[in-house]
Amino acid sequence: MDWRRVAEQMASMARDLLAQDSVSATLERISASAVDLVEGCDAAGILVLHGRQVETLAPTDQLVIDSDRLQERLGEGPCFDAAYTGQGERVFRIADLTAEHHRWAAFAPQAQALGVGSMMGFLLFTEDEDLGALNLYSHKPGAFNEVSELAGWLLASHAAVAFSSARTHAQMEHALATRHVIGEAMGILMSRHHLTEEQAFDVLRRYSQENNVKLREVARQVCELGGLS
């Protein structure tokens, strides 16, 4: 492998990831980069677990979704185990799924039927948080070797930083938007009902609590309708 070329590709990819304008665009670029840069990779996607429920993000192929759903339904599999138990390695490589029937007796044969020959997975993490797992698939057994694993690990390291940065940026934008709409709603209430700023906010807060509606949605209602129903 031409490591100079790989390094140049990784550097270009890292800049490209940070240039994406949304979390979803960042994740889609991560998955696409895996297929482009990791030799043997036919499909890729990011798995996130909510309890024991699986969410598949930015899949490049239906195979990724089918594999994740299979692991969710069976409650076993390499991606599921690593993410759910917290006991898996941060990197796993399954050279040949046919040799894994003893580990995942239910998953392995059904994954083979889906067209999975070999797999790799990389937990996406920073010092502060675990973000999910980047999972790579090949239709062929033995498609991934140590070089593929190293390339995948380099990609995942860049991807975790980009993913975390994109999510933080999105959270900040959401917070600013929420602050703006709440401020606008308070202004409407203050003007119409001659309330102080504190009183207007208390009206929004009490309505939110009594009706089990998020404060931002209450504020949006005031902005759209001019008051509370």
Secondary structure as UniProt FT lines:
FT   HELIX           3..18
FT   HELIX           23..37
FT   TURN            39..40
FT   STRAND          43..50
FT   TURN            51..52
FT   STRAND          53..57
FT   HELIX           62..74
FT   HELIX           78..85
FT   STRAND          91..94
FT   HELIX           97..100
FT   TURN            101..103
FT   TURN            105..106
FT   HELIX           107..114
FT   STRAND          118..125
FT   STRAND          130..138
FT   TURN            141..142
FT   HELIX           146..193
FT   HELIX           197..211
FT   HELIX           215..225
//
